[in-house]
Amino acid sequence: MTDVGLPGMDGIELLQTVRARTDGSWIPTLVFTGSLDEATQMRALEAGADSYLCKPASREMLHAKLGVILRLRAMQRQAEERNRELARYRSMQEEEQRLARFVMERLINREALNDSVVAHFIAPAAEFSGDLIAAARTPANVLHVLLADGAGHGLAASLNVLPVTAPFYRMTERGFGIDAIAREINSKVRALLPVDRFIAATLVAVNFREHYVTVWNGGNPGPLLIRPDGGVRLHFNRHHFPLGVVDDDEFDGTVDSHVVDPHDQLLLFSDGLIEQEDAAGVALGVDGLGEVLLGQPAGARLPHLTRIVGRMTGGCPPRDDVSIALIDLADTPSPSHAAQAGDSAPPFTASDWSLGLRLGAADLKRLDAVPLVLGAIEHFEGVRPFAGRLFLVLSELFNNALDHGLLRLPSSLKAGVEGLDAYLDERARRLNRLAVGAVEFELTLRQTLGEPPALLISCSDTGPGFDHQLQVEQARCEPTTEEMLKGHGRGIPLLLRVCEEVRYSGPGNRVEVVFRLAERAIDSPR
């Protein structure tokens, strides 16, 4: 409290000096003045006075003015406390987001997205994206890609999609099909998330060796198969329920398979892309997406789409998370897969072992036999380094036993441009009708002093068999160009190249191979 009329420095100059020395912090101030001059009162208020009193002032008026200042002081303290609480909250939120980002990046396994055939783009609507893109390869070098879209936005939506990553990577590594992976993820989402937190997802498998793709789509827009000229060759438009909506007994794992041209690309995207509106309120839509891609070369398509998203959003975050994955259907060899040809293992110290598995008709319809077998034996010492080639061997044995032994599918169905499509469709129909029959695996490890361990693998089926002698003799010869273009009959040559011995017995419904757990050249058949 100060009087305006002071000797030397007057009260207003005093307020200005105090205000300058307190760095802008608030000092409650009451000024006494003996003048009713409006200019003096204005000077006092501009200098920082909260109130003023004209002398002589009554005790009651002084108490009233001080009461106003005390209330202001109380409000100031409350505001300062709220600011401190907000600062603490912001600091905690930043730490939580930092931790969440760290954990999610580890779970998403961004290193796998460095696959040379996969290009991707995600534009989040908030700090965290509720969309997720993941990619990995099976032991047979089949590429699996997952695009998931969790309900909602931000951190909550991002946390929703985390349950899908672990089963996707684990089951892909073991060689399971995308139908089995989708079923497992559906079970996890049902068990872990609230009923209103479902996940739209697209799972794709690209078989580079056989030149076909397999798609399971639940709740997302269907993927587009893009021709070299940028036009849409095919729209995979089969839709299932999103993951987490139905129980396991209602889950539909039906997939769509289609033969592809290696020069094509496969485009996966979330609904945030086609539902994004421009300034005029017009959404892009699936048809519009096809139009903007027409004429775009393969390498320019994803940058072109990202520019369109930026133009439609005006540089602001999109209304919904936008995610895009573009897959080249011609494989680019990577060091990790090339290394499988020269696998090596440390010296063996494990004892001999054996394993048997028999699957009946009901189990053959719903189980992936090869990952089951490989998952069991790779825990034995010395097997894991050879998992890639063993997966190929087991797959060929099993597929021949099921497709040709039990389902009686002729390989000639694969001939022609649309042959593999017809083959896969007929396979699905016959497998669905299969009522009796079984496939049996027997695996035994044998060790001989001075030689690498040998894995004896036999696979038998209850079918009538086939003329194996002729096919084995043909397989031992170098295939002609015409035979290579048939698109079938490559199973036995592969076994002869990878395995030390291949023996058929009976009518051909039992085959035994010897696989050495050692480095082996596979350039020529035995």
C-alpha positions as CSV (number, residue, x, y, z in Angstrom):
1,M,0.0,0.0,0.0
2,T,1.4,3.4,-0.9
3,D,0.4,7.0,-1.1
4,V,0.8,8.7,-4.4
5,G,2.2,11.8,-2.8
6,L,5.7,10.7,-1.5
7,P,8.8,12.9,-1.2
8,G,11.4,12.3,-3.9
9,M,10.0,9.2,-5.8
10,D,6.2,9.4,-5.8
11,G,4.0,6.3,-5.3
12,I,3.4,5.7,-9.0
13,E,7.2,5.6,-9.7
14,L,7.5,3.3,-6.8
15,L,5.0,0.8,-8.3
16,Q,6.8,0.9,-11.7
17,T,10.1,0.1,-10.0
18,V,8.7,-2.7,-7.9
19,R,6.9,-4.2,-11.0
20,A,10.2,-4.1,-13.0
21,R,12.1,-5.9,-10.2
22,T,9.6,-8.7,-9.7
23,D,9.9,-10.0,-13.4
24,G,6.2,-9.7,-14.0
25,S,5.0,-11.7,-11.0
26,W,1.9,-10.3,-9.4
27,I,2.2,-8.1,-6.3
28,P,-1.2,-7.0,-4.9
29,T,-1.2,-3.2,-4.7
30,L,-3.5,-0.5,-3.2
31,V,-2.8,3.2,-3.9
32,F,-4.0,6.1,-1.7
33,T,-4.6,9.4,-3.5
34,G,-5.9,12.7,-2.3
35,S,-6.9,13.7,-5.8
36,L,-10.0,12.7,-7.8
37,D,-8.1,13.6,-10.9
38,E,-8.9,10.9,-13.5
39,A,-5.4,11.2,-15.1
40,T,-3.7,10.4,-11.8
41,Q,-6.0,7.4,-11.3
42,M,-5.3,6.1,-14.8
43,R,-1.5,6.5,-14.2
44,A,-1.9,4.4,-11.0
45,L,-3.8,1.6,-12.7
46,E,-1.3,1.5,-15.6
47,A,1.6,1.3,-13.2
48,G,0.1,-1.9,-11.8
49,A,-2.3,-0.7,-9.0
50,D,-5.1,-3.2,-8.4
51,S,-7.3,-0.6,-6.7
52,Y,-7.1,2.9,-5.2
53,L,-8.7,4.8,-2.4
54,C,-9.3,8.6,-2.1
55,K,-8.3,10.1,1.2
56,P,-9.7,10.4,3.7
57,A,-10.8,6.7,3.5
58,S,-13.1,5.0,6.0
59,R,-12.1,1.7,7.7
60,E,-15.1,0.0,6.0
61,M,-14.0,1.1,2.5
62,L,-10.4,0.0,3.3
63,H,-11.6,-3.5,4.4
64,A,-13.8,-3.7,1.2
65,K,-10.9,-2.9,-1.1
66,L,-8.6,-5.3,0.7
67,G,-11.2,-8.0,0.5
68,V,-11.3,-7.7,-3.3
69,I,-7.5,-7.9,-3.4
70,L,-7.4,-11.0,-1.2
71,R,-10.0,-12.7,-3.4
72,L,-7.8,-11.9,-6.4
73,R,-4.8,-13.3,-4.6
74,A,-6.7,-16.5,-3.8
75,M,-7.7,-16.9,-7.4
76,Q,-4.1,-16.3,-8.4
77,R,-2.9,-19.0,-6.1
78,Q,-5.5,-21.4,-7.5
79,A,-4.5,-20.6,-11.0
80,E,-0.8,-21.2,-10.2
81,E,-1.6,-24.5,-8.6
82,R,-3.7,-25.6,-11.6
83,N,-0.8,-24.6,-13.8
84,R,1.6,-26.7,-11.7
85,E,-0.9,-29.6,-11.9
86,L,-1.2,-29.2,-15.7
87,A,2.6,-29.1,-16.0
88,R,2.9,-32.3,-13.9
89,Y,0.1,-33.9,-16.0
90,R,1.8,-32.9,-19.3
91,S,5.1,-34.3,-18.1
92,M,3.5,-37.6,-17.1
93,Q,1.6,-37.7,-20.4
94,E,4.8,-37.1,-22.3
95,E,6.5,-39.9,-20.4
96,E,3.6,-42.3,-20.9
97,Q,3.6,-41.5,-24.6
98,R,7.3,-42.0,-24.9
99,L,7.0,-45.4,-23.2
100,A,4.0,-46.3,-25.3
101,R,5.8,-45.4,-28.5
102,F,8.8,-47.4,-27.4
103,V,6.8,-50.5,-26.6
104,M,4.6,-50.3,-29.7
105,E,7.6,-49.9,-32.0
106,R,9.1,-53.0,-30.5
107,L,5.9,-55.0,-30.8
108,I,5.2,-53.8,-34.3
109,N,8.7,-55.0,-35.4
110,R,9.3,-52.2,-37.8
111,E,12.5,-53.9,-39.1
112,A,10.3,-56.5,-40.8
113,L,8.7,-53.7,-42.8
114,N,12.0,-53.1,-44.5
115,D,11.2,-55.9,-46.8
116,S,12.1,-54.7,-50.3
117,V,8.8,-55.6,-51.9
118,V,6.6,-53.8,-49.3
119,A,6.1,-50.0,-49.4
120,H,3.8,-48.4,-46.8
121,F,2.4,-45.1,-45.5
122,I,0.4,-44.2,-42.4
123,A,-1.1,-40.8,-41.7
124,P,-2.5,-40.7,-38.1
125,A,-5.5,-38.6,-37.1
126,A,-3.9,-38.1,-33.7
127,E,-0.6,-38.5,-31.9
128,F,-0.8,-42.3,-32.2
129,S,-2.3,-44.2,-35.1
130,G,-5.0,-46.8,-34.6
131,D,-3.8,-48.4,-37.9
132,L,-1.0,-50.9,-38.1
133,I,1.0,-52.5,-40.9
134,A,3.1,-55.6,-40.3
135,A,5.0,-57.9,-42.7
136,A,7.0,-61.1,-42.3
137,R,8.0,-64.2,-44.3
138,T,7.3,-67.9,-43.6
139,P,10.1,-70.5,-43.7
140,A,8.9,-71.2,-47.2
141,N,9.5,-67.5,-48.2
142,V,5.8,-66.8,-48.5
143,L,5.3,-63.1,-47.6
144,H,2.6,-62.3,-45.1
145,V,1.3,-58.7,-44.8
146,L,-1.2,-57.5,-42.2
147,L,-3.1,-54.2,-42.3
148,A,-5.2,-53.6,-39.1
149,D,-7.5,-50.7,-38.3
150,G,-8.5,-50.5,-34.6
151,A,-11.8,-48.8,-33.6
152,G,-11.3,-45.1,-32.6
153,H,-8.3,-42.8,-32.7
154,G,-5.2,-42.0,-30.7
155,L,-3.4,-44.0,-28.0
156,A,-6.5,-46.0,-27.1
157,A,-7.0,-47.2,-30.7
158,S,-3.3,-47.8,-31.0
159,L,-3.4,-50.1,-27.9
160,N,-6.3,-51.9,-29.4
161,V,-4.2,-53.3,-32.3
162,L,-1.3,-54.5,-30.2
163,P,-2.8,-58.0,-29.6
164,V,-2.6,-58.7,-33.3
165,T,1.2,-58.4,-33.6
166,A,2.5,-61.3,-31.4
167,P,0.4,-64.0,-33.1
168,F,1.0,-62.6,-36.5
169,Y,4.8,-62.7,-36.2
170,R,4.9,-66.0,-34.2
171,M,2.6,-67.9,-36.5
172,T,4.2,-66.5,-39.7
173,E,7.6,-67.6,-38.4
174,R,6.3,-71.1,-37.9
175,G,4.6,-71.2,-41.3
176,F,0.9,-71.1,-40.5
177,G,-1.5,-69.9,-43.2
178,I,-3.3,-66.6,-42.9
179,D,-6.6,-68.3,-42.2
180,A,-5.2,-69.9,-39.1
181,I,-3.5,-66.6,-38.1
182,A,-6.8,-64.7,-38.5
183,R,-8.6,-67.2,-36.3
184,E,-6.0,-67.0,-33.6
185,I,-5.9,-63.1,-33.6
186,N,-9.7,-63.1,-33.5
187,S,-9.6,-65.3,-30.4
188,K,-7.0,-63.0,-28.7
189,V,-9.0,-59.9,-29.4
190,R,-12.2,-61.5,-28.0
191,A,-10.3,-62.5,-24.9
192,L,-8.4,-59.2,-24.3
193,L,-10.4,-56.3,-25.5
194,P,-13.9,-54.9,-24.5
195,V,-16.8,-56.0,-26.7
196,D,-16.9,-52.6,-28.4
197,R,-13.2,-52.7,-29.4
198,F,-13.1,-54.7,-32.6
199,I,-10.3,-54.6,-35.3
200,A,-10.8,-54.4,-39.0
201,A,-8.0,-56.4,-40.7
202,T,-6.7,-57.5,-44.0
203,L,-4.2,-60.5,-44.2
204,V,-2.4,-61.3,-47.4
205,A,-0.1,-64.1,-48.3
206,V,2.1,-63.7,-51.4
207,N,3.5,-67.0,-52.8
208,F,6.3,-65.9,-55.1
209,R,7.2,-69.4,-56.1
210,E,3.7,-70.3,-57.4
211,H,2.7,-66.8,-58.4
212,Y,-0.5,-66.4,-56.5
213,V,-1.9,-64.4,-53.6
214,T,-4.3,-65.3,-50.8
215,V,-6.5,-62.8,-49.0
216,W,-8.5,-62.8,-45.8
217,N,-10.4,-59.6,-45.3
218,G,-12.5,-58.7,-42.2
219,G,-14.0,-55.2,-42.1
220,N,-11.5,-53.4,-44.3
221,P,-12.0,-52.3,-47.9
222,G,-11.0,-55.1,-50.2
223,P,-7.4,-55.0,-51.7
224,L,-6.9,-54.0,-55.3
225,L,-4.7,-56.0,-57.8
226,I,-3.1,-53.3,-59.9
227,R,-1.9,-54.0,-63.5
228,P,1.4,-52.6,-64.8
229,D,-0.5,-49.7,-66.5
230,G,-2.0,-48.7,-63.1
231,G,-5.5,-50.1,-63.9
232,V,-7.4,-52.3,-61.5
233,R,-7.2,-56.0,-62.6
234,L,-9.2,-57.4,-59.6
235,H,-11.0,-56.1,-56.5
236,F,-10.9,-58.7,-53.7
237,N,-14.3,-57.9,-52.3
238,R,-15.1,-60.8,-50.0
239,H,-15.8,-59.4,-46.5
240,H,-15.8,-61.2,-43.2
241,F,-16.6,-59.8,-39.7
242,P,-13.9,-57.7,-38.2
243,L,-11.6,-59.5,-35.7
244,G,-13.1,-59.7,-32.2
245,V,-16.8,-59.6,-33.3
246,V,-17.7,-63.3,-33.3
247,D,-16.6,-66.3,-31.2
248,D,-14.3,-69.0,-32.5
249,D,-17.1,-71.4,-33.5
250,E,-18.7,-68.7,-35.7
251,F,-15.4,-67.4,-37.2
252,D,-15.1,-67.8,-41.0
253,G,-11.6,-68.3,-42.2
254,T,-12.4,-68.6,-45.9
255,V,-9.8,-67.0,-48.0
256,D,-9.7,-65.9,-51.7
257,S,-6.7,-67.0,-53.8
258,H,-5.9,-65.7,-57.3
259,V,-3.0,-66.2,-59.7
260,V,-1.1,-63.0,-60.3
261,D,1.3,-61.6,-62.8
262,P,4.7,-60.9,-61.2
263,H,4.6,-57.4,-62.7
264,D,1.3,-56.6,-60.9
265,Q,1.1,-54.9,-57.5
266,L,-1.3,-55.5,-54.6
267,L,-2.7,-52.4,-52.8
268,L,-4.0,-52.7,-49.3
269,F,-5.7,-49.7,-47.6
270,S,-7.9,-48.7,-44.6
271,D,-11.2,-47.0,-45.0
272,G,-9.6,-43.7,-43.9
273,L,-8.2,-43.4,-47.4
274,I,-11.3,-43.8,-49.5
275,E,-13.6,-41.9,-46.9
276,Q,-11.3,-38.9,-46.8
277,E,-13.1,-35.9,-48.3
278,D,-11.7,-33.0,-50.3
279,A,-12.6,-29.3,-49.7
280,A,-15.9,-29.8,-51.6
281,G,-16.9,-32.7,-49.3
282,V,-16.4,-35.4,-52.0
283,A,-14.8,-38.6,-50.8
284,L,-12.2,-40.4,-52.8
285,G,-14.0,-43.8,-52.8
286,V,-12.8,-47.1,-54.3
287,D,-13.6,-46.1,-57.9
288,G,-11.8,-42.7,-57.4
289,L,-8.8,-44.6,-56.1
290,G,-8.7,-46.7,-59.2
291,E,-8.9,-43.6,-61.4
292,V,-6.1,-41.7,-59.7
293,L,-3.8,-44.8,-60.1
294,L,-4.5,-45.3,-63.8
295,G,-1.4,-44.4,-65.8
296,Q,0.9,-44.2,-62.8
297,P,4.1,-46.3,-63.0
298,A,4.7,-48.8,-60.2
299,G,7.4,-46.8,-58.4
300,A,5.3,-43.6,-58.4
301,R,2.0,-44.9,-57.1
302,L,2.6,-44.7,-53.4
303,P,4.1,-41.1,-53.5
304,H,1.2,-40.1,-55.8
305,L,-1.3,-41.4,-53.2
306,T,0.5,-39.6,-50.3
307,R,0.3,-36.4,-52.3
308,I,-3.4,-36.8,-52.8
309,V,-3.9,-37.4,-49.0
310,G,-1.9,-34.3,-48.3
311,R,-3.9,-32.3,-50.8
312,M,-7.3,-33.5,-49.5
313,T,-6.4,-32.8,-45.8
314,G,-4.8,-29.5,-46.6
315,G,-1.7,-30.5,-44.6
316,C,-3.7,-31.1,-41.4
317,P,-4.2,-34.5,-39.8
318,P,-6.8,-36.6,-41.6
319,R,-10.3,-37.1,-40.1
320,D,-9.5,-40.8,-39.8
321,D,-6.3,-42.8,-39.7
322,V,-5.0,-43.4,-43.3
323,S,-2.9,-46.5,-44.0
324,I,-1.6,-47.8,-47.3
325,A,0.5,-50.9,-48.2
326,L,1.7,-51.5,-51.7
327,I,3.3,-54.9,-52.4
328,D,5.4,-55.9,-55.5
329,L,4.5,-59.4,-56.6
330,A,7.9,-60.1,-58.1
331,D,10.3,-61.2,-55.3
332,T,13.6,-59.5,-54.6
333,P,16.1,-61.9,-53.0
334,S,17.2,-60.8,-49.6
335,P,20.3,-62.0,-47.7
336,S,18.2,-63.6,-45.0
337,H,16.5,-66.0,-47.4
338,A,19.5,-66.6,-49.6
339,A,21.3,-67.7,-46.5
340,Q,19.0,-70.7,-46.1
341,A,20.7,-72.5,-48.9
342,G,23.9,-72.6,-46.9
343,D,22.6,-73.5,-43.5
344,S,25.0,-74.8,-40.9
345,A,24.6,-76.2,-37.4
346,P,26.9,-76.6,-34.4
347,P,28.3,-80.1,-33.5
348,F,25.6,-82.5,-32.4
349,T,25.3,-83.8,-28.9
350,A,21.6,-84.7,-28.7
351,S,20.4,-88.3,-28.6
352,D,18.2,-90.1,-31.2
353,W,14.5,-89.3,-31.1
354,S,11.3,-90.0,-33.0
355,L,7.9,-88.3,-33.4
356,G,4.6,-89.4,-35.0
357,L,1.5,-87.4,-36.0
358,R,-1.7,-88.7,-37.6
359,L,-4.5,-86.3,-38.7
360,G,-7.9,-87.4,-39.7
361,A,-10.4,-85.7,-42.0
362,A,-11.8,-83.3,-39.4
363,D,-8.4,-82.2,-38.3
364,L,-7.1,-81.8,-41.9
365,K,-9.9,-79.2,-42.5
366,R,-8.9,-76.9,-39.6
367,L,-5.3,-77.5,-38.8
368,D,-2.0,-76.6,-40.5
369,A,-0.1,-79.9,-40.2
370,V,3.3,-78.6,-41.4
371,P,3.7,-75.8,-38.7
372,L,2.6,-78.3,-36.1
373,V,5.3,-80.8,-37.1
374,L,8.0,-78.2,-37.6
375,G,7.1,-76.5,-34.3
376,A,7.6,-79.7,-32.5
377,I,10.9,-80.8,-34.0
378,E,12.7,-77.5,-34.1
379,H,13.1,-77.5,-30.3
380,F,15.4,-80.5,-30.7
381,E,19.1,-79.6,-30.9
382,G,20.5,-78.8,-34.3
383,V,17.1,-78.6,-36.2
384,R,16.4,-74.9,-36.1
385,P,19.1,-73.8,-38.5
386,F,17.5,-76.0,-41.2
387,A,13.9,-74.9,-40.5
388,G,13.5,-73.2,-43.9
389,R,14.4,-76.2,-46.0
390,L,12.6,-78.6,-43.7
391,F,9.5,-76.5,-44.1
392,L,9.7,-76.9,-47.9
393,V,10.2,-80.7,-47.6
394,L,7.3,-81.2,-45.1
395,S,5.1,-78.9,-47.2
396,E,5.7,-80.9,-50.4
397,L,5.2,-84.2,-48.6
398,F,2.0,-83.0,-46.9
399,N,0.5,-81.2,-50.0
400,N,1.1,-84.3,-52.2
401,A,-0.5,-86.6,-49.6
402,L,-3.6,-84.3,-49.1
403,D,-4.1,-82.9,-52.6
404,H,-3.3,-85.9,-54.7
405,G,-3.7,-88.8,-52.2
406,L,-6.9,-87.9,-50.4
407,L,-8.5,-85.2,-52.5
408,R,-7.5,-86.9,-55.8
409,L,-6.7,-83.6,-57.5
410,P,-4.9,-84.0,-60.8
411,S,-1.9,-81.7,-61.2
412,S,-3.0,-81.0,-64.8
413,L,-5.7,-78.7,-63.3
414,K,-3.0,-76.1,-62.8
415,A,-2.2,-75.9,-66.5
416,G,-3.2,-72.7,-68.3
417,V,-3.5,-69.0,-67.4
418,E,-6.4,-69.6,-65.0
419,G,-5.3,-73.1,-64.0
420,L,-4.1,-72.5,-60.5
421,D,-7.3,-70.5,-59.7
422,A,-9.4,-73.5,-60.8
423,Y,-7.1,-75.8,-58.8
424,L,-7.4,-73.9,-55.6
425,D,-11.2,-73.5,-55.9
426,E,-11.6,-77.2,-56.5
427,R,-9.2,-78.0,-53.6
428,A,-11.4,-76.0,-51.2
429,R,-14.6,-77.7,-52.4
430,R,-13.1,-81.2,-52.1
431,L,-11.5,-80.5,-48.7
432,N,-14.9,-79.2,-47.4
433,R,-16.6,-82.5,-48.5
434,L,-13.8,-84.8,-47.2
435,A,-15.4,-87.2,-44.7
436,V,-12.8,-90.0,-44.3
437,G,-9.1,-90.3,-44.8
438,A,-5.9,-89.5,-42.9
439,V,-2.3,-88.3,-43.4
440,E,0.4,-89.5,-41.1
441,F,4.0,-88.2,-40.4
442,E,6.8,-90.2,-38.8
443,L,10.1,-88.5,-38.1
444,T,13.2,-90.2,-36.6
445,L,16.7,-88.8,-36.0
446,R,19.6,-91.2,-36.6
447,Q,23.2,-90.5,-35.9
448,T,26.2,-92.5,-37.3
449,L,29.7,-91.9,-36.1
450,G,31.6,-89.8,-38.6
451,E,28.5,-88.6,-40.5
452,P,26.1,-85.7,-40.1
453,P,22.8,-86.6,-38.3
454,A,20.1,-87.9,-40.6
455,L,16.4,-87.0,-40.2
456,L,14.2,-89.8,-41.6
457,I,10.8,-88.4,-42.6
458,S,8.0,-90.6,-43.9
459,C,4.6,-89.3,-45.0
460,S,1.7,-91.6,-45.8
461,D,-2.0,-91.2,-46.7
462,T,-4.9,-93.5,-46.9
463,G,-5.5,-92.7,-50.6
464,P,-5.1,-95.1,-53.5
465,G,-1.7,-93.8,-54.5
466,F,-0.3,-92.9,-58.0
467,D,2.2,-94.0,-60.6
468,H,5.3,-92.7,-58.7
469,Q,8.0,-94.6,-60.7
470,L,7.3,-92.6,-63.9
471,Q,7.2,-89.3,-62.2
472,V,10.4,-90.0,-60.2
473,E,12.3,-90.9,-63.4
474,Q,11.0,-87.8,-65.1
475,A,12.0,-85.7,-62.1
476,R,15.6,-86.9,-62.3
477,C,15.9,-85.5,-65.8
478,E,16.4,-81.8,-66.5
479,P,12.9,-80.3,-67.2
480,T,12.1,-78.9,-70.6
481,T,10.9,-75.4,-71.1
482,E,7.4,-76.7,-71.9
483,E,7.4,-78.8,-68.6
484,M,8.5,-75.8,-66.6
485,L,5.6,-73.7,-68.0
486,K,3.0,-76.2,-67.0
487,G,3.0,-74.9,-63.5
488,H,2.9,-78.3,-61.9
489,G,5.0,-81.4,-61.3
490,R,7.7,-79.5,-59.4
491,G,7.2,-81.2,-56.0
492,I,9.3,-84.4,-56.6
493,P,12.2,-82.5,-58.3
494,L,12.4,-80.3,-55.2
495,L,12.5,-83.3,-52.9
496,L,15.2,-84.8,-55.0
497,R,17.3,-81.7,-54.8
498,V,16.9,-81.0,-51.1
499,C,17.0,-84.5,-49.7
500,E,19.7,-87.1,-49.8
501,E,17.2,-89.9,-50.6
502,V,13.6,-90.1,-51.8
503,R,11.8,-93.5,-51.7
504,Y,8.2,-94.3,-52.6
505,S,6.6,-97.6,-51.5
506,G,3.4,-99.4,-52.0
507,P,1.1,-97.8,-54.6
508,G,2.8,-94.5,-54.0
509,N,0.8,-93.4,-50.9
510,R,3.9,-93.6,-48.7
511,V,7.1,-91.6,-49.3
512,E,10.3,-91.7,-47.2
513,V,13.1,-89.1,-47.4
514,V,16.4,-88.7,-45.8
515,F,17.3,-85.1,-44.8
516,R,20.9,-84.5,-43.6
517,L,21.3,-81.8,-40.9
518,A,24.3,-80.5,-42.7
519,E,25.2,-78.0,-45.4
520,R,24.2,-79.3,-48.8
521,A,24.3,-78.1,-52.4
522,I,20.8,-78.3,-54.0
523,D,21.7,-77.5,-57.6
524,S,21.1,-80.9,-59.1
525,P,18.7,-83.8,-58.3
526,R,19.9,-87.0,-56.8
